[in-house]
Amino acid sequence: MYNLYEFFLMLNEEEKMEKRNNKMKYPDAKKHQQISFIKSGIRIIGYIFIPLSLVWATIFLVISEVVGIYEELV
């Protein structure tokens, strides 16, 4: 039978082992950069369309924001 102090030491050791076994997943920097360039290109196209057609400009700018959300998930 464990006393309270030994019990908490055992729990602490188990937590440390779990943290060591769980590797941190880092985002893919190259993929993030590529998606960022695509997003910027779509955004530039959207700004070019502002004087030509506000509807198409809005569509391109909204698409660039959706791509930006995906970019943060990579």
C-alpha positions as CSV (number, residue, x, y, z in Angstrom):
1,M,0.0,0.0,0.0
2,Y,1.3,3.4,-0.9
3,N,1.2,6.4,1.3
4,L,-0.1,9.7,-0.1
5,Y,3.3,11.1,-0.9
6,E,4.4,8.0,-2.8
7,F,1.1,7.9,-4.7
8,F,1.6,11.5,-5.9
9,L,5.3,10.8,-6.9
10,M,4.1,7.8,-8.9
11,L,1.4,10.0,-10.7
12,N,4.0,12.7,-11.4
13,E,6.4,10.1,-13.0
14,E,3.6,8.7,-15.1
15,E,2.8,12.3,-16.4
16,K,6.5,12.9,-17.2
17,M,6.6,9.6,-19.2
18,E,3.5,10.5,-21.1
19,K,4.9,14.0,-22.0
20,R,8.2,12.4,-23.2
21,N,6.3,9.9,-25.4
22,N,4.0,12.5,-27.0
23,K,6.1,14.3,-29.6
24,M,5.2,17.8,-30.5
25,K,3.8,18.1,-34.0
26,Y,5.2,21.1,-35.8
27,P,3.5,22.7,-38.8
28,D,5.0,22.1,-42.2
29,A,6.8,25.5,-42.9
30,K,7.2,24.9,-46.7
31,K,3.6,24.0,-47.2
32,H,2.6,27.0,-45.1
33,Q,4.7,29.3,-47.2
34,Q,3.3,27.9,-50.5
35,I,-0.2,28.4,-49.4
36,S,0.6,31.9,-48.2
37,F,1.9,32.8,-51.7
38,I,-1.2,31.4,-53.3
39,K,-3.3,33.4,-50.8
40,S,-1.4,36.6,-51.6
41,G,-1.8,36.0,-55.3
42,I,-5.6,35.6,-55.0
43,R,-5.7,38.7,-52.8
44,I,-3.8,40.7,-55.4
45,I,-6.2,39.5,-58.1
46,G,-9.0,40.6,-55.9
47,Y,-7.6,44.1,-55.5
48,I,-7.0,44.4,-59.2
49,F,-10.7,43.6,-59.8
50,I,-11.9,46.4,-57.5
51,P,-12.2,49.1,-60.2
52,L,-13.5,46.5,-62.7
53,S,-16.1,44.6,-60.8
54,L,-16.9,44.8,-57.1
55,V,-18.7,41.4,-57.2
56,W,-15.6,39.6,-58.6
57,A,-13.3,41.5,-56.3
58,T,-15.4,40.5,-53.3
59,I,-15.4,36.8,-54.5
60,F,-11.6,36.8,-54.8
61,L,-11.0,38.5,-51.5
62,V,-13.4,36.1,-49.7
63,I,-11.6,33.1,-51.3
64,S,-8.3,34.5,-50.2
65,E,-9.6,34.6,-46.6
66,V,-10.8,31.0,-46.8
67,V,-7.3,30.0,-48.1
68,G,-5.9,32.0,-45.2
69,I,-7.9,30.0,-42.7
70,Y,-6.6,26.8,-44.4
71,E,-3.1,28.2,-44.2
72,E,-3.3,28.5,-40.4
73,L,-4.4,24.8,-40.2
74,V,-1.4,23.5,-42.0
